[in-house]
Each structure stands twice: as C-alpha cells, then as structure tokens.
C-alpha cells in the first residue's frame, strides 16, 4: 500500500505538472494567437491607411493633371485667339492697302480724264454709277445761276427728278 500511495502521489504530481504545463502551453498559445491577431489587425490597418493614402495621391494626381490640361487648353485658346486677331489685322491691313491703291489709281485716272480730256466729272460719274434717283437743278437765266444784286431779272429754278 505504501508503494501504491507513492505511485498515486507521484502520479498526482505528474498529472498536476502535466496539467500545469498544458495550461502554460495553452496560455502561451492563446497569448501568441492574440499577438498574431493583433499584428494582423495592425497590418490590415496599415494596409488600409496605405491604400487610402494611395487613393488620395491618385486623386490629387488626377486633379493636378486635369488642372494642367485645363491651363494648357486655356493658354492654347488664348494663343489661337491672338493668332486669329493678328491674322485678321493683317487681312484688314492688306484689304485696306489694296483698297487705297485702287482708290489712288481711280483718282489718277479721273484726274487725267479731267486734265487731259476736259471731261465733266459730274456727268461722267453720274453715267458710270447710275444713281437710283437723280435730282437736277437748272436756272432760267442762262448758264450763270448765281444771283446778282444789280440784276432786275428774277431767276427761275427748274427742278427735275428722274426716277
């Protein structure tokens, strides 16, 4: 019986030690599992923060690209408008120069008609441009339609309107 009591005590001690080791092992496993889950959660949080920062960075980059494109388009529009304005100014100057040369040539031509051929410019220009309405004023005192203070004769005016 004494041997049996020793065996029982030894067995109980061994069982207690085994239980204590198993409990210590379970505690260590639980602690390690908790630490592993905590690290996983920290990593997931870091990944989420990194993802959010990346998304914000991408959004900022896209906004900057959009602003750069809009500014480039605005500058191009301004440059195009300035180019059109300059071209219009050149066209206007060219047209004005051509018109001035044409007018100068016409004045020289009309002056030569008057000075060399003694052409009546009123009749010539009236015939050339065919007005829609012609009003002619003639005096009855001959060709001189000016009024003289000494004259006893009262001039009579005739107005003719041709349509």
Backbone as a ProteinNet text record, in pm:
[ID]
protein_1_A
[PRIMARY]
XXXXXXXXXXXXXXXXXXXXXXXXXXXXXXXXXXXXXXXXXXXXXXXXXXXXXXXXXXXXXXXXXXXXXXXXXXXXXXXXXXXXXXXXXXXXXXXXXXXXXXXXXXXXXXXXXXXXXXXXXXXXXXXXXXXXXXXXXXXXXXXXXXXXXXXXXXXXXXXXXXX
[TERTIARY]
79.6	0	87	195.5	284.9	334.6	367.5	412.6	299.5	185.1	72	45.4	62	43.2	149	272.5	381.7	351.4	306.8	273.5	158.8	62	-52.4	-6.7	77.7	128.1	211.9	297.5	384.1	297.8	198.9	107.7	33.1	-11.4	-82.6	9.5	135.6	230.6	256.3	274.9	299	175.6	59.6	-63.6	-76.7	-42.5	-50.1	51.9	175.6	279.5	239	183.4	137.8	25.9	-65.4	-176.3	-123.5	-24.7	32.3	103.6	179	248.9	148.8	44.5	-58.7	-127.8	-154.6	-217.7	-121.9	5.4	105.4	117.3	116.1	121.6	-2.7	-119.1	-244.2	-242.5	-193.2	-183.4	-87.6	25.9	124.4	66.7	-5.3	-69.8	-172	-252.1	-355.3	-290.1	-183.2	-112.1	-53.2	9.9	69.4	-39.2	-151	-262.7	-316.7	-333	-379.5	-280.1	-152.5	-48.5	-49.4	-63.1	-68.9	-189.3	-306.5	-427.4	-411	-347.5	-323.6	-231.2	-127	-34.5	-105.8	-190.6	-267.8	-357.9	-424.5	-512.6	-432.2	-314.5	-228.6	-186.1	-147.4	-107.6	-224.3	-343	-460.8	-489.6	-475.9	-497.7	-393	-267.2	-160	-187.1	-231.3	-264.7	-381	-481.1	-596.7	-552.7	-466.6	-416	-333.1	-248.2	-164.4	-251.4	-356.1	-449.4	-520	-565.4	-633.5	-539.2	-414.5	-316.8	-287.4	-278	-254.4	-371.6	-493.3	-611.7	-616.5	-584.1	-580.4	-472.3	-357.7	-247.9	-288.2	-353.7	-400.6	-503.6	-595.9	-697.4	-631.3	-533.8	-461.8	-387.1	-326.4	-252.2	-347.1	-461.7	-559.2	-610.9	-633.2	-675.9	-569	-444	-334.2	-323.9	-336.7	-333.4	-447.9	-563.2	-680.1	-655	-599.6	-568.2	-463.3	-363.1	-257.4	-315.1	-401.5	-464.3	-553	-629.8	-718.4	-635.9	-526.3	-440.3	-375.2	-331.9	-272	-375.6	-498.8	-605.1	-636.9	-642.2	-668.5	-558.4	-432.6	-321.4	-327.9	-363.5	-374.9	-487.9	-600.7	-713.6	-674.5	-600.2	-554	-459.9	-367.5	-273.1	-347.1	-446.1	-524.5	-601.2	-660.2	-735.5	-642.2	-523.9	-426.6	-380.8	-359.2	-318.9	-427.5	-554.5	-665.5	-675.5	-656.3	-661.8	-551.3	-431.8	-321	-346.9	-399.2	-428.6	-538.2	-640.8	-747.2	-691.7	-599.9	-538.9	-458.2	-383.4	-305.3	-397.4	-506.1	-602.1	-664.1	-700.2	-760	-661.5	-536.4	-434.2	-413.5	-412.4	-394.7	-510.4	-635	-752.4	-752.2	-714.9	-710.5	-605.6	-489.3	-383.4	-427.8	-492.5	-542	-648.3	-739.3	-843.7	-781.9	-679.8	-612.6	-543.7	-478.1	-412	-516.3	-628.8	-735.7	-790.8	-813.6	-865.1	-764.8	-636.7	-534.1	-531	-540.5	-540.2	-663	-777.9	-900.5	-891	-833.4	-816.9	-723.8	-613.6	-522	-593.8	-673.5	-746.8	-846	-924.6	-1023.7	-955.3	-844.9	-771.6	-718.7	-669.4	-620.4	-735.7	-855.7	-971.7	-1005.1	-1000.6	-1036.3	-928	-802.3	-696.6	-660.1	-660.7	-617.5	-732.6	-849.9	-961.8	-1073.4	-1061.2	-1161	-1301.7	-1309.1	-1436.2	-1506.5	-1640	-1720.7	-1737.4	-1676.7	-1674.4	-1813.6	-1900.1	-2035.6	-2109.3	-2102.4	-2170.8	-2107.6	-1974.1	-1904.7	-1941.8	-1931.4	-1959.9	-2107.7	-2196.3	-2338.4	-2366.2	-2302.4	-2321.6	-2261.8	-2147.7	-2079.7	-2155.2	-2207.7	-2267.3	-2418.9	-2484.6	-2629.1	-2704.7	-2724.1	-2793.4	-2939	-2995.8	-3135.7	-3228.3	-3185.7	-3267.1	-3176	-3221.7	-3142.1	-3223.5	-3165.4	-3229.7	-3138.1	-3193.8	-3115.8	-3179	-3097	-3144.5	-3087.8	-3174.7	-3133.3	-3186.8	-3111.7	-3156.4	-3206.2	-3295.3	-3350.1	-3277.6	-3182.1	-3109.2	-2982	-2984.2	-2864	-2788.1	-2658.4	-2575.6	-2531.2	-2538.9	-2496.2	-2614.5	-2610	-2721.7	-2696.7	-2589.6	-2564	-2651.8	-2691.3	-2777.3	-2690.5	-2725.1	-2652.7	-2745.8	-2690.3	-2772.9	-2820.1	-2746.1	-2778.9	-2880.6	-2903.1	-2991.1	-3136	-3210.6	-3352.6	-3431.3	-3368.7	-3435.7	-3432.6	-3543.4	-3550.3	-3529	-3427.3	-3403.3	-3513	-3539.2	-3636.9	-3563.1	-3594.2	-3529.8	-3624.5	-3570.6	-3647.5	-3584.6	-3665.9	-3616.3	-3676	-3588	-3631.4	-3588.5	-3680.8	-3648.2	-3674.3	-3567.5	-3579.2	-3575.6	-3667.4	-3672.4	-3629.2
-114.6	0	125.3	116.2	229.1	258.3	160.5	178.2	237	191.8	239.7	387	426.8	565.7	651.9	600.9	676.2	689.7	584.1	588.5	685.5	685.8	774.4	918.2	942.8	1078.7	1120.4	1036.4	1066.2	1090.2	1004.5	1020.1	1151.4	1184.2	1309.8	1428.8	1418.2	1526	1538.5	1424	1424.4	1479.5	1439.4	1489	1640.2	1684	1827.7	1903.6	1844.8	1909.5	1908.6	1800.8	1791.5	1891.4	1900	1995.2	2137.8	2163.5	2297.2	2328.9	2236.6	2257.4	2274.2	2191.4	2204.8	2340.6	2382.7	2514.1	2624.3	2610.3	2709	2711.4	2594.5	2585.2	2647	2620.6	2677.7	2829.3	2876.3	3021.1	3083.2	3016.9	3067.8	3067	2960	2953.1	3064.8	3082	3185.8	3324	3344	3472	3495.8	3394.2	3406	3427.3	3356.5	3373.4	3515.6	3567.6	3704.9	3805.2	3781.5	3869.6	3864.1	3741.1	3725.8	3798.4	3787.3	3856.4	4007.6	4051.9	4194.6	4245.8	4170.7	4210.3	4210	4110.3	4105.3	4227.4	4263	4379.8	4507.9	4516.3	4632.3	4640.3	4524.3	4520.6	4559.4	4507.7	4542.2	4692.9	4748.1	4892	4971.3	4926.6	4994	4984.7	4866.5	4848.7	4939.5	4946.7	5032.5	5178.8	5220.3	5358.3	5381.4	5284.8	5297.5	5303.4	5218.6	5219.6	5354.8	5405.6	5534.3	5645.7	5643.1	5743.7	5732.8	5609.8	5589	5641.5	5612.4	5661.9	5814.8	5874.6	6020.6	6076.9	6010.4	6054	6044.7	5936.2	5920.4	6027.3	6053.2	6156	6293.3	6324.8	6451.7	6460.3	6349.2	6345.6	6370.3	6303.9	6323.9	6467.6	6524.3	6664.4	6756.8	6729.6	6812.5	6798.5	6677.2	6656.9	6732.1	6725.9	6796	6946	6999.9	7142.9	7180.2	7097	7123.9	7121.7	7023.3	7016.3	7137.8	7176.5	7292.9	7419.4	7434.2	7552	7550.8	7433	7422.9	7455.8	7408.5	7437.7	7586.3	7646.4	7789.8	7869.1	7831.1	7900.5	7882.3	7760.7	7735.9	7817.8	7826.8	7907.3	8054.4	8103.4	8242.8	8263	8167.8	8178.7	8173.2	8085.3	8076.1	8205.4	8260.4	8385.2	8498.8	8503.5	8607.5	8589.9	8464.9	8436.4	8479.2	8446.7	8489.1	8641.1	8706.8	8851.9	8912.1	8856.9	8907.9	8882.9	8765.5	8734.4	8826.3	8851.4	8943.1	9083.7	9125.3	9257.5	9263.9	9157.2	9154	9155.4	9077.8	9075.9	9213.2	9277.7	9411.1	9510.5	9504.1	9594	9568.3	9441.6	9406	9457.4	9436.2	9484.4	9636.6	9701	9846.8	9898.8	9834.2	9873.7	9857.2	9745.1	9720.3	9823.3	9850	9948.9	10087.4	10120.8	10250.5	10260.6	10153.6	10154	10167.8	10095.6	10106.3	10248.4	10306.4	10443.6	10542.5	10526.5	10615.4	10604.9	10481.9	10461.4	10525.8	10510.9	10570.6	10723	10781.1	10926.4	10973.4	10901.4	10938.4	10930.9	10825.7	10809.5	10923.8	10954.1	11061.7	11197	11217.2	11342.4	11356.2	11243.9	11250.1	11276	11217.4	11244.5	11393.7	11450.8	11592.1	11684	11654.6	11746.6	11729.6	11610.2	11589.7	11598	11548	11542.8	11640.7	11714.3	11810.6	11748	11628.4	11558.2	11617.2	11642.8	11691	11573.8	11584.8	11475.2	11443.2	11541	11515.7	11426.1	11458	11376.4	11237.5	11234.5	11105.7	11014.4	11065.7	10983.3	10945.6	11037.1	11005.9	10893.8	10899.7	10794.9	10662.2	10669.5	10546.6	10474.9	10547.9	10483.8	10473.4	10529	10516.7	10527.3	10646.3	10659.8	10616.4	10575.2	10534.4	10654.4	10767.4	10887.8	11002.6	11082.5	11194.6	11321.7	11416	11546.7	11647.3	11719.1	11816	11953.4	12049.5	12186.8	12271.9	12338.2	12425	12565.6	12663.6	12801.5	12852.1	12950.8	13001	13125.1	13176.2	13295.7	13258.5	13163	13120.6	13019	13018.6	12920.1	12968.9	13098.7	13152.7	13151.5	13065.8	13054.4	13133.9	13210	13290.6	13413.9	13461.7	13580.3	13705.2	13800.2	13927.2	14030.6	14116.1	14217.9	14323.7	14345.4	14451.8	14408.4	14279.8	14230.1	14256.2	14297.5	14322.4	14195.1	14103.6	13980.1	13881.9	13821.9	13723.8	13586.1	13514.8	13381.2	13285.1	13189.9	13087	12953.1	12872.7	12742.7	12635.7	12539.9	12422.9	12299.8	12224.2	12102.1	11984.2	11895.3	11774.3	11654.4	11566.4	11444.4	11325.4	11250.3	11129.8	11008.8	10919	10800.1	10680
0	0	0	69.5	71.4	-69.1	-143.1	-280.9	-366.1	-335.2	-411.7	-379.2	-257.2	-218	-282.7	-289.5	-353.1	-500.3	-557.4	-700.3	-725.6	-638.2	-654.6	-639.8	-534.4	-517.2	-637	-684.5	-799.2	-921.6	-934.2	-1048.6	-1038.9	-916.5	-898.4	-927.5	-878.6	-906.2	-1056.1	-1117.4	-1264	-1336.6	-1292.5	-1355.5	-1335.1	-1211.6	-1183.1	-1269.8	-1275.8	-1357.5	-1504	-1552.6	-1691.3	-1716	-1619.8	-1633	-1633.9	-1541.6	-1536.4	-1668.7	-1722	-1849.2	-1963.8	-1959.8	-2063.5	-2053.6	-1927	-1908.2	-1953.5	-1918.6	-1959.4	-2112	-2171.9	-2318	-2380.6	-2325.3	-2376.4	-2361.1	-2242.9	-2222.4	-2324.4	-2344.2	-2440.1	-2581.2	-2617.7	-2749.7	-2764.7	-2657.8	-2661.8	-2672.1	-2595.3	-2599.6	-2738.2	-2792.9	-2927.1	-3032.5	-3017.3	-3111.9	-3103.3	-2980.3	-2962.3	-3021.7	-2999.1	-3053.4	-3206.2	-3259.9	-3406.2	-3462.6	-3400	-3447.2	-3435.9	-3324	-3307.7	-3419.2	-3449.7	-3556.9	-3692.2	-3714.7	-3839.3	-3851	-3739.9	-3742	-3766.3	-3702.8	-3725	-3871.8	-3928.2	-4069	-4160.3	-4128.8	-4207.8	-4197.5	-4077.5	-4059.3	-4137.5	-4131.1	-4206.9	-4356.9	-4401.6	-4543.7	-4583.3	-4495.2	-4525	-4533.1	-4439.6	-4441.9	-4567.6	-4601.2	-4721.5	-4847.2	-4852.2	-4965.6	-4976.8	-4862.2	-4860.1	-4905.5	-4857.3	-4898.1	-5047.7	-5097.1	-5239.9	-5321.9	-5276.8	-5347.3	-5345.6	-5230.6	-5221.1	-5313.8	-5314	-5400.4	-5547.6	-5585	-5722.7	-5758.1	-5663.9	-5688.3	-5703.2	-5617	-5628.1	-5760.5	-5798	-5925.5	-6043.5	-6041.2	-6148	-6149.9	-6032.1	-6024.4	-6080.7	-6045.5	-6097.2	-6248.5	-6298.3	-6443.6	-6510.3	-6448.2	-6501	-6504.1	-6396.8	-6391	-6495.1	-6509.9	-6608.1	-6749.2	-6776.5	-6908.5	-6933.4	-6831.2	-6846.4	-6869.7	-6797.4	-6814.1	-6952.6	-6997.2	-7130.6	-7238	-7219.5	-7316.2	-7316.5	-7196.8	-7187.7	-7258	-7233.8	-7299.2	-7450.4	-7494.2	-7638	-7698.1	-7625.5	-7672.8	-7683.5	-7583	-7585.8	-7704.2	-7724.2	-7835.4	-7969.4	-7979.9	-8103.9	-8129.6	-8023.4	-8038.8	-8080.4	-8020.3	-8056	-8200.2	-8239.2	-8377.2	-8475.9	-8442.9	-8528.8	-8535.6	-8418.9	-8414.9	-8501.7	-8490.9	-8572	-8720.2	-8752.3	-8892.4	-8945.4	-8862.2	-8902.7	-8924.7	-8836.4	-8851.2	-8980	-9009.5	-9133.7	-9255.5	-9247.1	-9357.8	-9378	-9266.6	-9275.9	-9335.2	-9289.5	-9343.2	-9492	-9528.6	-9669.6	-9753.9	-9704.4	-9777.2	-9785.6	-9674.2	-9670.8	-9768.2	-9772	-9865.3	-10009.5	-10039.7	-10174.7	-10211.8	-10119	-10144.9	-10166.2	-10086.5	-10101	-10237.4	-10279.3	-10411.5	-10523	-10508.5	-10608.8	-10613	-10494.5	-10489.9	-10549.4	-10518	-10574.2	-10726	-10776	-10922.1	-10985.1	-10919.5	-10972.7	-10971.8	-10865.4	-10858.7	-10970.2	-10993.5	-11103.3	-11238.6	-11255.6	-11381	-11401.7	-11295.1	-11306.8	-11326.1	-11259.7	-11276.3	-11419	-11475.4	-11613.8	-11710.5	-11683	-11768.3	-11766.4	-11647.2	-11633.2	-11691.8	-11657.9	-11700	-11847.5	-11901	-12038.8	-12138.9	-12098.8	-12193.5	-12159.3	-12051.3	-12004	-11995.4	-11937.2	-11920	-11798.2	-11812.3	-11699.6	-11602.7	-11484.1	-11387.1	-11334.9	-11320.1	-11272.1	-11369.2	-11497.8	-11597.7	-11607.2	-11602.3	-11613.2	-11496.6	-11373.5	-11256.5	-11248.1	-11290.4	-11292.9	-11392.1	-11506.9	-11607.4	-11561.1	-11494.4	-11451.5	-11340.5	-11243.6	-11126.5	-11131.9	-11230	-11249.2	-11116.6	-11065.2	-10936.7	-10947.9	-10834.6	-10830	-10850.3	-10803.8	-10809.7	-10852.8	-10945.8	-10994.2	-10979	-10911.5	-10897.3	-10966.3	-11064.5	-11140	-11121.2	-11092.9	-11073.5	-11187.6	-11257	-11367.5	-11342.7	-11385.6	-11374.4	-11510.5	-11513.9	-11639.4	-11690.2	-11617	-11657.7	-11730.9	-11811.6	-11882.9	-11800.2	-11822.8	-11753.8	-11618.1	-11593.1	-11465	-11369	-11269.8	-11175.3	-11049.7	-11045.3	-10926.2	-10930	-10817.2	-10807.4	-10801	-10880.2	-10877.8	-10818.3	-10737.9	-10673.7	-10773.8	-10879.1	-10973.6	-11076.3	-11085.4	-11190.9	-11155.2	-11257.2	-11241.6	-11266.3	-11335	-11374.1	-11256.7	-11222.9	-11116	-11176.3	-11127.2	-11184.3	-11143.1	-11230.4	-11202.8	-11197.9	-11101.3	-11089.7	-11135.1	-11206.1	-11250.2	-11184.5	-11116.8	-11052.2	-11124.5	-11170.6	-11242.7	-11158.7	-11141.5	-11066.5	-11157	-11179.8	-11263	-11172.4	-11195.9	-11112.2	-11190.3
[MASK]
+++++++++++++++++++++++++++++++++++++++++++++++++++++++++++++++++++++++++++++++++++++++++++++++++++++++++++++++++++++++++++++++++++++++++++++++++++++++++++++++++++

